[in-house]
């Protein structure tokens, strides 16, 4: 049975491969990116089919998306917290995408029950939404 840290690392290392990633999640799992709601975007996805669609959309929206510089700060069997960076290309405009994330995984029975991530909203506004940030 995988620990929360192992699940988080597997999730990060398999970005862009939703068929592998979805197997890490429990049937009733949740992914949350709560700060996206401040931009009027969804910030909560729940259930296996919804999560699969979310994960499958990532490589289409951000070709070449990869996590790097992964640092795990909290590691217990049921919870892990880490910081990581991501880089990709934004499919809609061809701009580079660079992001810093913080993520918490809650594990139950060797599966991800909750993945909650925070991200820097400046690249989202500037590079994806095209807002001029002075």
Wavefront OBJ file of the C-alpha trace (Angstrom):
o trace
v 0.000 0.000 0.000
v 1.428 3.393 -1.022
v 2.019 6.227 1.410
v 0.855 9.789 0.778
v 4.392 10.815 -0.242
v 4.670 7.941 -2.726
v 1.273 8.853 -4.181
v 2.192 12.531 -4.500
v 5.499 11.703 -6.198
v 3.808 9.242 -8.574
v 1.162 11.849 -9.417
v 3.812 14.489 -10.156
v 6.113 12.188 -12.118
v 3.244 11.024 -14.345
v 1.877 14.461 -15.273
v 0.459 14.245 -18.770
v -0.425 10.558 -18.435
v -4.011 10.520 -17.137
v -4.340 6.739 -17.528
v -1.559 6.232 -14.972
v -2.524 9.150 -12.753
v -6.182 8.159 -12.352
v -5.137 4.807 -10.876
v -3.607 6.702 -7.928
v -6.986 8.151 -6.905
v -9.783 6.650 -4.847
v -13.191 6.378 -6.505
v -14.532 9.282 -4.434
v -11.369 11.410 -4.616
v -11.270 15.190 -4.890
v -8.836 17.598 -6.553
v -8.965 21.198 -5.370
v -7.227 24.300 -6.700
v -9.185 26.787 -4.574
v -7.461 29.976 -5.736
v -8.752 29.479 -9.279
v -12.206 30.419 -7.999
v -10.959 33.986 -7.462
v -10.792 34.208 -11.274
v -14.242 32.728 -11.768
v -12.800 29.347 -12.737
v -13.740 25.997 -11.198
v -11.632 25.036 -8.198
v -13.088 21.651 -7.238
v -13.325 18.358 -9.127
v -14.782 15.195 -7.624
v -15.300 11.612 -8.730
v -13.292 9.327 -10.952
v -14.714 10.326 -14.348
v -14.494 14.060 -13.577
v -10.924 13.670 -12.320
v -9.927 11.689 -15.385
v -11.286 14.416 -17.667
v -9.437 17.059 -15.631
v -6.169 15.111 -15.821
v -6.599 14.382 -19.542
v -7.162 18.064 -20.290
v -3.781 19.094 -18.854
v -1.559 17.882 -21.736
v -3.952 19.401 -24.285
v -4.011 22.777 -22.517
v -0.318 22.767 -21.547
v 1.773 20.677 -23.972
v 4.998 19.429 -22.415
v 3.745 19.996 -18.860
v 6.277 18.589 -16.394
v 6.867 19.007 -12.677
v 10.401 19.558 -11.401
v 12.293 20.706 -8.297
v 10.023 18.635 -6.088
v 10.540 19.180 -2.368
v 8.530 17.190 0.176
v 8.178 19.051 3.490
v 5.673 16.873 5.349
v 5.665 13.094 5.076
v 3.349 10.893 7.108
v 1.664 7.706 5.897
v -1.685 9.534 5.444
v -0.547 13.046 4.445
v 2.193 14.652 2.410
v 2.892 18.270 1.590
v 5.318 19.484 -1.028
v 6.355 22.333 -3.269
v 7.107 21.899 -6.935
v 7.542 23.856 -10.111
v 6.031 23.221 -13.509
v 6.825 24.312 -17.017
v 4.962 23.919 -20.290
v 3.671 25.770 -23.307
v 0.214 27.354 -23.251
v -1.613 25.734 -26.169
v -4.000 28.654 -26.748
v -1.285 31.283 -27.289
v 2.100 29.513 -27.549
v 3.558 31.362 -24.545
v 5.760 29.591 -22.027
v 4.124 28.663 -18.748
v 6.134 28.589 -15.524
v 4.416 27.934 -12.233
v 5.150 27.269 -8.567
v 2.753 24.930 -6.781
v 2.231 23.750 -3.232
v 0.280 20.547 -2.801
v -1.168 18.429 -0.037
v -2.194 14.818 -0.500
v -4.447 12.973 1.896
v -4.204 9.213 1.401
v -6.621 6.513 2.420
v -6.135 2.788 1.778
v -3.162 3.461 -0.506
v -5.052 5.893 -2.785
v -5.317 9.662 -3.036
v -8.483 10.829 -1.304
v -7.670 14.551 -1.637
v -5.174 16.535 -3.668
v -5.294 20.232 -2.775
v -2.937 22.545 -4.635
v -2.130 26.245 -4.428
v -0.495 28.116 -7.284
v 0.834 31.549 -8.138
v -2.052 33.398 -9.768
v 0.180 35.978 -11.535
v 1.203 33.610 -14.385
v -2.424 32.538 -14.747
v -3.572 36.142 -15.149
v -0.604 37.372 -17.192
v 0.217 34.459 -19.445
v -3.065 32.593 -19.819
v -5.652 35.319 -19.377
v -3.543 38.085 -20.987
v -3.987 40.591 -18.152
v -1.291 43.282 -18.104
v 0.305 43.140 -14.662
v 2.543 46.134 -14.208
l 1 2 3 4 5 6 7 8 9 10 11 12 13 14 15 16 17 18 19 20 21 22 23 24 25 26 27 28 29 30 31 32 33 34 35 36 37 38 39 40 41 42 43 44 45 46 47 48 49 50 51 52 53 54 55 56 57 58 59 60 61 62 63 64 65 66 67 68 69 70 71 72 73 74 75 76 77 78 79 80 81 82 83 84 85 86 87 88 89 90 91 92 93 94 95 96 97 98 99 100 101 102 103 104 105 106 107 108 109 110 111 112 113 114 115 116 117 118 119 120 121 122 123 124 125 126 127 128 129 130 131 132 133 134
